[in-house]
Amino acid sequence: MNILLLGSGGREHALAWKINQSDAIGKFYIAPGNAGTAEIGDNIDINISDFKAIKSIVINKSIDIVIVGPEQPLVDGIGDYFLNDKILNKIPVIGPTKGGAMLEGSKDFAKDFMVRNKIPTAKYESFTKPSLEEGKKFLEKLSPPYVLKADGLAAGKGVLIIDDLNEAKDSLEKMLNGKFGSASSKVVVEEFLKGIELSVFVITDGKSYKILPEAKDYKRIGEGDTGLNTGGMGAVSPVPFADKEFLAKVEERIIKPTIEGLIKEKIKYKGFIFFGLIKVNEDPYVIEYNVRMGDPEAEVVVPRIKTDLVDLLKHTANNTLQEAVIEYDDRTCTTVMLVSKGYPGNYQKGKTIRNVEKVEDSILFHAGTRLSESDIVTNGGRVIAISSFGNNMQEALAKSYKNANIIKFEGKNYRNDIGFDLK
């Protein structure tokens, strides 16, 4: 079958790497892709928000299935665009409709969904500019630190955790006045939950689901989880503290009621669901939903899937996921993200990446890279994820860090303490 994968990051390279291992694949296209995906399939340089251009590719390349990597096209309604088009509506899209994508596209919608379906989450209230003063009063009822979340998509920067009450009030006002553009025209204020975070993933055909390996990622730029939030500096899978008993609670209290809620509310959903969780004492709570695979979590979760991913995607498209069998690699997989100097702030692009061919015992997943004549150059803040297997976390990390030292580009930066809080 001919496949089109939308996206250009490390998540998409990981998915492409796994898809390419299937015997079922015919022609494989990645749009727009990166220097890594160019070695796997054919990159097509388009804007993934241009649905008409995507339609042309699907028709001209005889595409049989479309996989949507990032969240923006899903929130913008690419699933609905296909369903409502007389030519495209027979082509399955792996990704929810706009209604399902609201789980990530609106924090307020997601929190309401959790409350309606009795899914454990932090207490919260939502505020708009006219209700600013009410928002400040609500903050006074909470204990620090204070959590403020832009309702809409804000490129991973829309969550603030603030210790000082007055600073929290000031930040709420700034957010409602456009700090994150239209994404913060509504702000969710919620209680702070103290615990340790992890990510759990499922793939669903809208009625049944399969649980994928869990992961823990590291968002802060600085070691010891300090500094600014990033898109993710590394990840580990499996997560040592997520034992069978805890994961059973996750399935019973969170995954099942989420799927049942989607069915009950008649929300069409085929694709991945990311559960951003926090373990408080021994109980799981939902911090957020994402409507796609995480990044850099995909770079450790996808390698651990032993099952043919295209087969899983076909079952998802055909509403037969309950018939699929999924197997995992029991070994630990870790990833370390190489980033550009200055990230997550301002950074330069176009730096030549050297020694990629010298990497051994790791899988390189390109994130912000592109081809420039015969060279691979940087093209983003997060540049390359170095994923490695080991019999334990320390063994896997040793391989990733060895290769992190081998790869060279001007301004290279990475965290040396991925997994520091895990035993």
C-alpha positions in Angstrom: 0.0 0.0 0.0 1.1 3.6 -0.7 1.5 5.7 2.5 1.6 9.4 3.2 3.0 10.5 6.6 2.6 14.2 7.5 5.3 15.9 9.6 9.0 16.7 9.8 10.1 16.0 13.4 11.8 13.2 15.4 8.4 11.6 16.0 7.7 11.4 12.2 11.2 9.9 11.6 10.6 7.3 14.2 7.2 6.4 12.7 8.7 6.3 9.2 11.6 4.1 10.4 9.1 1.6 11.8 6.6 1.8 8.9 9.5 1.2 6.5 10.1 -2.2 8.1 6.7 -3.5 6.9 6.4 -5.9 3.9 3.0 -4.2 3.2 4.5 -0.9 2.2 4.5 0.2 -1.5 5.5 3.8 -2.2 6.2 5.8 0.9 6.0 9.6 1.1 6.8 12.0 4.0 5.6 15.6 3.8 7.6 17.7 4.4 10.0 15.3 6.1 13.7 15.9 7.0 17.2 14.7 6.2 16.5 11.4 8.0 13.2 10.6 6.4 14.8 11.3 3.0 16.8 8.1 3.5 13.6 6.1 4.0 11.0 7.4 1.6 10.3 10.4 -0.7 10.1 13.8 1.0 7.5 16.2 -0.5 8.1 19.8 0.4 4.6 21.2 1.3 3.0 23.1 4.1 1.0 20.5 6.1 -1.7 23.1 6.8 -2.4 23.3 3.1 -5.1 20.7 2.8 -5.6 21.2 -1.0 -1.9 20.4 -1.6 -2.3 17.3 0.5 -5.4 16.3 -1.5 -3.3 16.7 -4.7 -0.6 14.4 -3.4 -3.1 11.8 -2.2 -4.7 11.7 -5.7 -1.5 12.0 -7.8 0.4 9.4 -5.8 -2.5 7.0 -5.3 -2.2 7.1 -1.5 -4.0 4.3 0.4 -3.6 5.7 4.0 -2.6 9.0 5.6 -0.9 9.2 8.9 -0.9 12.6 10.7 2.2 13.1 12.9 1.7 16.6 14.5 -1.3 18.1 16.3 -1.9 21.3 14.2 -3.4 19.7 11.1 -5.7 17.6 13.4 -6.9 20.6 15.4 -7.4 22.4 12.0 -9.7 19.6 10.9 -7.8 17.5 8.3 -9.8 14.4 9.4 -13.1 16.2 8.6 -11.6 17.6 5.3 -11.1 14.0 4.1 -14.5 12.7 5.4 -16.4 15.6 3.7 -14.6 15.3 0.3 -16.2 13.0 -2.2 -12.8 11.9 -3.6 -10.9 11.6 -0.3 -13.6 10.1 2.0 -12.5 6.5 1.2 -8.9 7.2 2.2 -8.4 6.5 5.9 -6.7 9.1 8.0 -4.9 8.0 11.2 -5.8 10.9 13.5 -9.0 12.1 15.0 -11.6 14.4 13.6 -11.7 18.0 14.8 -14.0 17.1 17.6 -11.6 14.5 18.9 -8.6 16.8 18.4 -10.3 19.3 20.8 -8.8 17.0 23.6 -5.5 18.7 22.8 -6.7 21.8 21.0 -8.6 23.1 24.1 -7.5 22.5 27.6 -10.9 23.7 28.8 -12.7 21.1 26.6 -10.3 18.4 27.8 -10.9 19.2 31.5 -14.7 19.3 31.0 -14.4 15.9 29.2 -12.5 14.4 32.1 -15.1 15.7 34.6 -18.0 14.5 32.6 -16.4 11.0 32.3 -15.2 10.8 35.9 -11.5 10.7 34.9 -9.1 11.8 37.7 -7.5 15.2 37.1 -6.6 18.3 39.1 -9.3 20.7 40.3 -9.6 23.7 37.9 -11.6 26.6 36.7 -11.4 28.5 33.3 -11.3 32.2 32.8 -11.5 34.7 30.0 -10.7 38.4 29.9 -14.1 39.5 31.3 -13.7 37.1 34.2 -10.1 38.2 35.1 -11.0 39.3 38.6 -12.8 36.0 39.3 -9.6 34.3 38.2 -7.5 36.2 40.6 -9.9 35.4 43.4 -9.7 31.7 42.5 -5.9 31.8 42.6 -6.2 33.1 46.2 -8.1 29.9 47.1 -5.3 27.7 45.9 -2.0 26.8 47.5 1.3 27.5 45.6 2.6 26.7 43.2 0.0 27.9 40.8 -0.6 26.3 37.4 -1.8 28.4 34.5 -2.5 26.9 31.1 -3.3 28.6 27.8 -6.5 26.9 26.5 -5.3 26.6 22.9 -2.2 25.3 21.2 0.9 27.4 22.1 3.8 25.3 20.7 4.4 23.7 24.1 5.0 27.1 25.8 1.5 27.8 27.1 1.9 26.3 30.6 3.2 28.4 33.5 4.0 27.1 37.0 4.5 30.0 39.4 5.3 30.0 43.2 4.3 33.6 44.0 0.6 34.6 44.2 1.0 38.1 42.9 3.2 36.9 40.0 0.5 34.3 39.2 -2.2 37.0 39.1 0.0 39.2 36.9 0.7 36.3 34.6 -3.0 35.4 34.3 -3.7 39.0 33.2 -0.8 39.0 30.7 -2.0 35.7 29.3 -5.6 36.9 28.9 -4.2 40.0 27.2 -2.5 38.0 24.5 0.8 36.7 25.9 0.3 33.5 23.9 -1.8 35.1 21.2 -5.3 33.7 20.7 -4.2 30.5 22.5 -4.5 32.2 25.8 -7.8 34.1 25.2 -9.0 31.5 27.7 -6.9 30.3 30.6 -7.3 27.2 32.7 -6.1 27.7 36.3 -5.7 24.4 38.2 -4.4 23.1 41.5 -0.8 21.8 41.5 -0.4 18.1 41.8 2.8 16.9 43.4 4.2 13.6 42.0 6.2 12.2 39.2 5.1 12.4 35.6 4.9 9.8 32.8 3.3 9.4 29.4 1.0 6.5 28.4 -0.1 5.9 24.8 -2.8 3.9 23.1 -3.9 3.4 19.5 -7.7 3.2 19.0 -10.1 2.6 16.1 -12.8 4.4 18.0 -14.2 1.5 19.8 -11.3 -0.8 20.9 -7.7 0.1 21.7 -4.2 -1.3 22.2 -1.9 0.0 24.9 1.6 1.0 23.6 4.8 1.1 25.8 4.8 4.0 28.4 7.6 6.5 28.6 9.0 9.4 30.7 10.3 12.5 29.0 12.4 15.4 30.2 11.1 18.8 29.2 13.4 21.3 30.9 16.5 22.6 29.1 18.7 22.4 32.2 20.0 19.5 34.2 18.0 18.5 37.3 14.9 19.7 35.5 15.8 23.4 35.6 15.4 26.3 33.2 12.9 26.8 30.4 10.5 24.2 29.1 11.4 22.7 25.7 9.7 20.2 23.4 11.6 17.5 25.2 15.3 16.8 25.8 15.2 13.0 26.1 13.1 10.1 27.2 13.1 6.6 28.8 10.9 3.5 28.2 9.8 1.5 30.1 9.3 3.6 33.3 10.5 1.8 36.4 7.9 3.1 38.8 5.0 2.3 36.5 4.6 -1.3 37.6 1.7 -3.7 36.6 -0.5 -2.6 39.5 -0.1 1.1 38.6 -0.6 0.6 34.9 -3.8 -1.5 35.7 -5.1 1.6 37.5 -4.3 3.7 34.5 -6.2 1.4 32.2 -9.2 1.1 34.5 -9.5 4.6 35.7 -8.3 6.6 32.7 -8.0 4.7 29.4 -11.3 2.8 29.5 -13.4 5.8 30.5 -11.7 8.0 27.9 -12.6 5.5 25.1 -16.1 5.0 26.5 -16.5 8.8 26.7 -15.5 9.3 23.1 -18.1 6.6 22.1 -20.8 8.1 24.3 -20.2 11.6 23.0 -20.2 10.4 19.4 -16.7 11.7 18.8 -15.0 10.0 15.8 -11.5 9.0 16.8 -9.0 6.8 14.9 -5.4 7.2 15.9 -3.1 7.7 18.8 -4.0 9.1 22.2 -1.3 10.4 24.5 -2.1 10.5 28.2 0.1 12.9 30.1 -0.1 11.5 33.6 1.2 12.2 37.1 1.6 9.6 39.8 0.4 11.1 43.1 1.3 8.6 45.9 0.1 5.4 44.1 -2.7 6.9 42.0 -2.7 8.2 38.4 -4.1 11.6 37.4 -4.4 13.1 33.9 -2.4 16.3 33.4 -3.2 16.6 29.7 -4.3 14.7 26.5 -2.4 14.9 23.2 -4.1 13.5 20.1 -0.9 12.1 18.5 2.3 10.4 19.6 4.6 12.4 21.9 8.0 13.7 20.9 10.6 12.7 22.0 8.6 9.8 23.6 8.0 8.3 20.1 11.7 7.9 19.7 11.7 5.4 22.6 8.2 4.0 22.3 8.1 3.2 18.6 11.4 1.2 18.6 10.0 -1.0 21.4 7.0 -2.0 19.2 7.8 -5.4 17.7 4.5 -5.7 15.9 4.2 -4.6 12.2 3.1 -1.0 12.6 1.4 -0.9 9.2 -0.7 -3.9 10.2 -1.8 -2.0 13.4 -2.6 1.1 11.3 -4.7 -1.0 8.8 -6.6 -2.6 11.7 -7.2 0.9 13.1 -8.5 2.1 9.7 -10.8 -0.9 9.3 -12.3 -0.9 12.8 -10.8 -4.3 13.5 -8.2 -3.3 16.1 -9.5 -5.9 18.6 -8.2 -8.6 16.3 -4.6 -7.2 16.3 -1.9 -8.6 18.6 0.7 -6.2 19.8 4.1 -7.3 21.1 6.9 -5.2 22.8 10.6 -5.4 23.2 11.3 -5.9 26.9 14.6 -4.1 26.7 15.0 -0.5 27.8 15.2 2.2 25.2 16.5 5.7 25.9 16.9 8.8 23.8 19.0 11.9 24.2 18.1 15.0 22.2 20.9 17.1 20.6 19.7 20.7 20.4 20.9 24.0 18.9 22.7 26.6 21.0 20.1 29.1 22.4 17.1 26.7 22.2 14.4 27.0 23.4 15.0 30.7 22.8 16.6 32.1 19.6 19.0 29.8 17.7 20.7 29.7 14.4 20.0 27.2 11.6 22.2 25.8 8.8 25.1 24.4 11.0 26.8 21.4 9.3 26.3 18.1 11.1 29.3 15.8 11.0 30.1 12.2 12.0 26.6 10.8 11.6 28.2 7.9 9.7 30.4 7.0 12.7 27.4 6.3 15.0 27.2 2.7 16.2 24.7 0.8 18.5 22.2 3.7 18.3 19.3 4.8 16.1 19.4 8.4 14.9 16.0 10.0 14.6 16.3 13.4 12.8 14.2 16.2 14.1 15.4 19.6 12.9 17.6 18.7 10.0 17.6 19.2 6.2 19.8 18.4 3.3 22.0 21.2 1.8 23.7 19.8 -1.3 25.7 16.9 0.1 25.6 18.0 3.7 23.1 17.5 6.6 22.5 20.8 8.4 20.6 21.9 11.4 17.1 23.2 10.7 15.5 23.6 14.1 16.0 23.8 17.9 15.8 20.1 18.5 18.2 18.6 15.9 18.7 14.8 16.4 17.4 12.2 18.9 19.9 9.4 19.7 17.9 6.3 20.7 19.6 3.2 22.1 18.6 -0.2 23.5 20.1 -1.8 26.6 19.3 -4.5 29.2 18.8 -1.6 31.6 18.6 2.2 31.5 22.2 2.8 32.4 23.4 0.5 29.5 21.1 2.2 27.0 22.1 5.7 28.1 25.8 4.9 27.9 25.3 4.1 24.2 23.3 7.3 23.6 25.8 9.5 25.3 28.7 7.9 23.6 27.2 8.8 20.2 26.1 12.2 21.5 29.8 13.0 21.9 30.6 11.6 18.4 28.1 13.8 16.5 29.4 17.3 15.9 27.8 20.6 14.9 28.4 24.2 16.0 26.5 25.0 19.2 25.5 21.5 20.0 23.9 21.1 23.4 22.3 18.2 25.3 21.4 17.2 28.9 23.8 14.7 30.6 21.2 13.6 33.2 18.3 11.9 31.3 16.8 9.4 33.7 18.4 11.0 36.7 15.2 10.6 38.8 14.6 7.0 38.0 16.1 4.0 39.7 
